[in-house]
Structures are given as structure tokens and as C-alpha cells.
Amino acid sequence: MFVFKSIHWLTNPFILMFITIFSGLLLGKLLKIGTSGALFSGLAIGWLVVKLANDSINAQGPYTSTFNSMLRVSVIDKKFFSLFLILFVGAVGLLAADKIAIILKTYGTKFVVLGFLIVFIGAGTTYTLTILSKKANPYEVSGVYTGALTSSPGLAAAIETSREHAKEWAVGYPSLSHHNKEVLLNILNSKGTLTPENTPTLSPEQADEFVIDAESGVGIGHAIGYPFGVLIVILAMKLFPKLFRLNLEEEHKQFQDEMEEAKKQINIKHIEPVTFDLVAFAFVCVIGYTLGMIKINLGYLGYFGLGSTGGILAASIFFGHLGKLGFMTFRMDKKILGVIRDIALTFFLSIVGLRYGFAAIDSITGAGFYLCVVAILVGILSMFSGFLVGKYVFKINWIMLSGAICGGMTSTPGLGVAVDVIGTDDPAAGYAATYPFALFGMVLFTIILHKLPM
């Protein structure tokens, strides 16, 4: 007997991903936005399936348990998200590795400055918008900061520091300013019945609840900020050349001239590439993922780590530059690595849309509108500051600067779009050179945000 349950089809992660990719690539062809179409399609489909799930659960429909299972993993399990991100970053790193020494020789500390500058501008914008709004939840806003710059390590730092900050506020509640008491009680009680006048102290239960609410606020802000951060970087990669009238042919020529000049000063060993070395690729991923798990204790600043993205990027760049290790060859056919990169990026963008679509679209029309504004301003001001300083102060050509801006924004999807628009993997080297410093700055400024008066 033929049995087909539409609800299992609708909530199946593979069906959702492939529908999103299919419709997204059609949209990409129609609007000439390439693989970015998968993100837009994912946002719409993600919103739709979560809306259907919430309506069914609220109505206590027959498929409540099925929908609950889907919502528990945020539509698509994060393991899919991580897998395709790993494949994309590994391929991109190996593609760009043969030029990394030349690029570091040519641009040096400029990428260090850009990495810190971009996240600093984002942090400054976040703090300004927090104190300008008396009703804003500072924990949600700090989450928006990490989301707008698409930083998972930043999110981890924000959750950790928000927990400590909330505990300090809960313990020291009687001595808080009247404004901070109002902020705390607004977070603690959505109905608004608690006021500084009728709540001289917090009970242990209220203190514990406030800490939990602070942590969840960071997660909510991150979920709202993330898709806007991705969209802004994607749009900027496509619009900056037109907005600032950049001649891509001249930018390519400038880049090639700089590379040729640097090659004369650096002896690069030629290694004949192989078609594809799966053992070497897997080795890079293992070493990189392990490297990303290492945490360094920075004392007052807490722990710092590269995360899976940073670790695999660093490993792929290092071994790709090395070329060979024993029986493994890390220089591989660029067309094959390019196919892996494109497939992984398309899946990754579709999953981002599916996971964050409801939070992004619902917040535009709901109470999270202010957080959307914060995310958009943080993303735009951070990117513009990086572009203006990089292009007109440091005189970096657009080929490298596009990757450096994406690295400063810690935006892997942005890098994919930069590579797609420019037509070469060279921006990945700029991304790799900027990313670690931006990541460190992101963690540092996230911690500082919770130390500043609100």
C-alpha cells in the first residue's frame, strides 16, 4: 500500500534544503544574484514553515510533536550548518593558499588595522544605540552586534559575559541607578507590573530568572541580527563597485602588478597540483577543527579561540602554502575545489535562511523592529568604515579589500559572494589575513560592551 504523509515531507530537512536551493538558484538567475538567491529563498521558506508550526502547536493540532521536533533544532540541525561551512572554508583556504605569503608581504599590518577597525565601529554603534533607547534590552542589543557581524565566537563571548553582568546587576540591584533598575525589571517582567518603587529588592528566584532572561536575550538578538548581517555584506559586495565606480579591470591589473612585484622578493616553491586528494582535504579539516577547539585564557578578557571556521581556515592556508606533507598533496585542481566551494556555499546560505528566516521577517513587523535597525546600522557603518579606510587611506585594491572587509565582518557568506562577483578566489587571502584579528576584536569588544555603563 502506498503511504505518503505530507507533514513528514514538509518538515524533512533534506526536502527543505533542496527546495530552498532549487528555488534560490532560479531566483539567483532571474535577479542575477547567483548563489545569494538561496539565502533569500531560505528566509521566506524558513518563515513559512515556522509560522505553520507555531499555528499548529497553538491550535494543538495533530502534528504538534512533529513540529516541535523541527523547532527544537531551529528547522535545520546546526550540524548541517557546520558541515557545509567546514567544506566551504576548507576549499576556499586551499584555493587561496598559494598567494598568502605574497599578500602578507605586500599588505602587512594593514589587514590587522582593518580587522580591529571594523569590529570597533560596530561595537561603538551598538553601544550608542543602546544608550539612546531607554526601552532597549541591552542583552538583546549585544546579541544583535554579534549577529550583524555573523560571529559565533562573539555570540559565545556575549552569552558568557551577559551571564556575569546579569549576576552582578541582580546581586547589586538595590544600589543600581533608577534607570538600570527599570531596564532590569522590564527584562524580568514583560507585563510591566514590577517597578523600582514596588520592588526594593529581588528574590533569589527573580535573580535567577533575570540571569536566564539575559542569556536568552543575547540569543534572540543574535538570531535577529545574523540574517541582516549576511544580507548587508552580500549587497555591499555587489553594490560597492558600482557605488564607488570601481573599474574591476583596473583593480585586477593593480592586484596582478602588486603580486608580480612581490614574487620577485619571495621564493615560492612550485608544486604540481593533483586532481583531488581527499585524504589531504580531510586531514586539513581534522587539524583545523581541532585547532578551533583550543581556548586561550586571557585572564580578565576570558577565553579566546578561533572556532571551527577560523581553525580550518588557518589550517587550509598553512598546509596549502606548504604544498605537500608526506604522501599528501594540498595543491589541488582549482576547478574541483571550486565545485566543492560552490556546493557548500549554496547549502550553507540556504540553511542560514531556513534557520533564521522567521526571526528576521517576524522582527521587522513586531517588537524587534528596533533590533533590526541596530543590525542594519551596525552592518552598514562597519562595512563603510572598512571600505573607506582600506581604499582611500591604505590604497588597497578591491580584489583584496573585498575579502578583507568580509574577514573584518567575519562573514563567510560575504566571502562567497565576493569570490563569485569578482570571478577569482583571490579575495579569500584578504579574508584569511583579516579574520583572526577581527575575531579577537569581536570577542574583546563584546566583553567591553557589558562592562560599560548602560
Buried (B, 14 or more C-beta within 10 A) or exposed (E): EEEEEEBEEBBEBEEBBEBBBEBBBEBBEEEEBBBBBBBBBBBBBBBBBBBBBBEBBEEEBEBBEBBEEBBEEBBBBEEBBBBBBBBBBBBBBBBBBBBBBBBBBBBEEBBBBBBBBBBBBBBBBBBEBBBEBEEBBBBBBBBBBBBBBBBBBBBBBBBBBBBBBBBEBBEEBEEBEEEBBBBBBBBBBEEEEBEBEEBEEBEEEBBBBBBEBBBBBBBBBBBBBBBBBBBBBBBBBBEBBEEEEBEEEEBBEBBEEBBEEBBEEEEEEEBEBBEBBEEBBEBBBEBBBEBBEEEEEEEEBBBBBBBBBBBBBBBBBBBBBBBBEEEBBBBBEBEBBBEBBBBBBBBBBBBBBBBBBBBBBBBEEEEBEBBBBBBBBBBBBBBBBBBEBBBEEBEBBBBBBBBBBBBBBBBBBBBBBBBBBBEBBBBBBBBBBBBBBBBBBBBBBBBBBBEEEB
